[in-house]
Amino acid sequence: MKKTSTLQNGLIWFGAGVSLAEILTGTAFAPLGMAKGLAAILVGHIIGCAMMLLAGLIGGRTGRSAMETVKMSFGQKGGLLFAFLNVLQLVGWTAIMIYDGALAVGGIFDIGRWVWCLVIGALIILWIAVGITDLGWLNKLTMAALFVLTLVLCKVIFFSGNAMPDLTGESLTFGAAVELAVAMPLSWLPLISDYTRDAEKPAQATWVSVIVYGLVSCWMYVIGMGAAIFTGEYDIAVIMVKAGLAASNGEARRLVVQGGVLVDGEKVAAPTVSFTADQLKNGIVIKKGKKIYHKVTL
């Protein structure tokens, strides 16, 4: 097999970092505010990328994939357990990406996010069944378009001259934010050795891959966080936590899913429903259950 150069490995992980999923994850950091959110992103990525680096170095030195190196420490049965966990993680990420894609398409053609989830899922199954593999050009084109979009968002968010509204609050703790930032580089642990073991200079390729990915991933997170702060939108879960109607985002989302939350007399359709700063300045009335009403203003 032809060995890959350090540059090629860097480009591969640059592409991995340019991701809509990472931008959307970054929006969750908005309640912390820009300074605290940025700190959580950096701390989380340092921790996650350090573990990613070690996995890549082990694979590079042994010439084995991450799943194979696990067997060196945990044996054959232990390796099967980690392989199962990896499959479970991939299924979870696939579900997240399908849902994110449905939200994005739903913003253009509003016929219901679950309809688009089914459509995207069906297209993935068709892709697998047909066995189309020569789509590298499409991936590169999409990655380049998304990267250009982040540059445009950067200009709008950080260089528009408009003051960014304050969305700081307690709906997301700093520790939880760090954990959320660790999750993304951690998810690549089972994959990085598949590339570093085939590199001309495994150690150098690993360092470059992790540094490039870490920087680009942080950038995607910051873009997402900045976009959420710039638009001044609060989702319904954040509002309910701030108003004392729920102890956590998770509890608030469960109440919404169960149909127990109304805003200005209308049932909230989904936990992803958000309200702008202008709407909150005028005030909204949230009804929780049958008897609890709360007026929220910004």
JOMO-V492013 format. One record per backbone hydrogen bond with DSSP energy under -1.0 kcal/mol. NH is the residue of the N-H (numbers start at 0). CO is the residue of the C=O. Records with the same first field share a line. If there is no record, write none. Layout:
# JOMO-V492013
NH: CO / CO
This chain:
# JOMO-V492013
3: 197
8: 4
9: 5
10: 6
11: 7
12: 8
13: 9
14: 10
15: 11
16: 12
17: 13
18: 16
22: 18
23: 19
24: 20
25: 21
27: 24
28: 25
29: 26
31: 28
32: 29
36: 32
37: 33
38: 34
39: 35
40: 36
41: 37
42: 38
43: 39
44: 40
45: 41
46: 42
47: 43
48: 44
49: 45
50: 46
51: 47
52: 48
53: 49
54: 50
55: 51
56: 52
57: 53
58: 54
59: 55
60: 56
61: 57
62: 58
68: 64
69: 65
72: 69
73: 69
74: 70
78: 74
79: 75
80: 76
81: 77
82: 78
83: 79
84: 80
85: 81
86: 82
87: 83
88: 84
89: 85
90: 86
91: 87
92: 88
93: 89
94: 90
95: 91
96: 92
97: 93
98: 94
99: 95
100: 96
101: 97
102: 98
103: 99
104: 100
105: 101
106: 102
107: 104
108: 104
110: 108
115: 111
116: 112
117: 113
118: 114
119: 115
120: 116
121: 117
122: 118
123: 119
124: 120
125: 121
126: 122
127: 123
128: 124
129: 125
130: 126
131: 126
134: 132
138: 134
139: 135
140: 136
141: 137
142: 138
143: 139
144: 140
145: 141
146: 142
147: 143
148: 144
149: 145
150: 146
151: 147
152: 148
153: 149
154: 150
155: 151
156: 152
157: 153
158: 154
168: 30
176: 172
177: 173
178: 174
179: 175
180: 176
181: 177
182: 178
185: 181
186: 182
187: 184
188: 185
190: 187
191: 187
193: 190
194: 191
195: 191
196: 192
197: 194
198: 195
199: 3
204: 200
205: 201
206: 202
207: 203
208: 204
209: 205
210: 206
211: 207
212: 208
213: 209
214: 210
215: 211
216: 212
217: 213
218: 214
219: 215
220: 216
221: 217
222: 218
223: 219
224: 220
225: 221
226: 222
227: 223
228: 224
229: 225
230: 226
232: 227
233: 274
235: 272
238: 234
239: 235
240: 236
241: 237
242: 238
243: 240
244: 239
251: 247
252: 248
253: 249
254: 250
255: 251
256: 252
257: 253
258: 255
259: 254
261: 286
262: 265
263: 284
265: 262
267: 260
272: 269
274: 233
279: 275
280: 276
281: 277
283: 295
285: 293
286: 261
287: 291
288: 259
291: 287
293: 285
295: 283
297: 279
